[in-house]
Amino acid sequence: MPVRKEWTEWHLTPRGWEKGATRVHGQGNTWVEEPLDRVLSCVYQELQTDASPEAKKWKEETWRSKKSEDVTALEQKFGACPDSL
């Protein structure tokens, strides 16, 4: 059973990575609309359980534009999905 599960959505736009919806332990979810001009969305997650004091951390892509050249160009400019909550 999770002791702590937190996550943050990140959206890649022409302005860079923008923070989206979040879940903070003890505070619940905060919902944010996705930017209309996003080209990529991912979620960064941290999970800590009773079995392991070390938090498991990972990212996963949740949405990608069909315009792959836009995604590639903006990833080159702004980098990969942030590793932060």
C-alpha positions as CSV (number, residue, x, y, z in Angstrom):
1,M,0.0,0.0,0.0
2,P,1.4,3.4,-0.9
3,V,2.6,5.7,1.9
4,R,3.0,8.5,-0.6
5,K,1.9,8.9,-4.2
6,E,2.4,12.2,-5.9
7,W,2.4,13.2,-9.6
8,T,2.6,16.2,-11.9
9,E,1.5,16.5,-15.5
10,W,3.9,18.4,-17.8
11,H,2.9,19.8,-21.2
12,L,5.4,20.8,-23.9
13,T,4.3,24.0,-25.7
14,P,6.1,26.6,-27.9
15,R,6.8,28.5,-24.6
16,G,8.5,25.5,-23.0
17,W,7.3,22.9,-20.4
18,E,4.2,24.0,-18.5
19,K,3.0,22.5,-15.3
20,G,-0.5,20.9,-15.5
21,A,-2.6,18.9,-13.0
22,T,-0.9,17.7,-9.8
23,R,-1.4,15.3,-6.9
24,V,0.2,16.3,-3.6
25,H,0.1,13.8,-0.7
26,G,-2.3,15.0,2.0
27,Q,-3.8,17.7,-0.3
28,G,-5.4,15.8,-3.1
29,N,-5.6,16.6,-6.8
30,T,-5.4,20.0,-8.5
31,W,-6.8,19.9,-12.0
32,V,-5.6,22.2,-14.7
33,E,-6.7,22.4,-18.4
34,E,-4.1,21.3,-20.9
35,P,-2.7,24.1,-23.1
36,L,-4.4,24.1,-26.5
37,D,-1.0,24.4,-28.2
38,R,0.7,21.5,-26.4
39,V,2.6,19.0,-28.6
40,L,3.5,16.5,-25.9
41,S,2.2,15.6,-22.4
42,C,3.8,13.4,-19.8
43,V,3.4,12.7,-16.1
44,Y,6.2,12.5,-13.5
45,Q,5.4,10.3,-10.6
46,E,6.8,9.4,-7.2
47,L,5.6,6.5,-5.2
48,Q,6.8,5.5,-1.7
49,T,5.6,2.3,0.1
50,D,6.0,0.8,3.6
51,A,8.1,-1.9,2.0
52,S,10.7,0.6,0.7
53,P,11.8,3.9,2.2
54,E,13.3,4.8,-1.2
55,A,10.7,6.5,-3.5
56,K,10.2,5.0,-6.9
57,K,10.3,7.8,-9.5
58,W,9.3,7.6,-13.2
59,K,8.0,9.5,-16.2
60,E,5.6,8.4,-18.8
61,E,4.2,10.0,-22.0
62,T,0.5,10.4,-21.9
63,W,-0.2,12.3,-25.2
64,R,1.7,13.2,-28.4
65,S,0.8,15.4,-31.3
66,K,0.7,13.8,-34.7
67,K,3.0,16.5,-35.9
68,S,6.2,14.7,-35.0
69,E,8.4,17.5,-36.4
70,D,6.9,20.0,-33.9
71,V,7.6,17.6,-31.0
72,T,11.2,17.0,-32.1
73,A,11.9,20.7,-32.5
74,L,10.5,21.7,-29.1
75,E,12.2,18.7,-27.3
76,Q,15.5,19.8,-28.8
77,K,14.9,23.4,-27.7
78,F,13.5,22.7,-24.2
79,G,14.7,19.2,-23.3
80,A,12.9,16.2,-22.0
81,C,9.9,16.1,-19.6
82,P,11.0,17.5,-16.2
83,D,11.9,15.2,-13.4
84,S,10.1,17.2,-10.7
85,L,6.7,17.4,-9.0
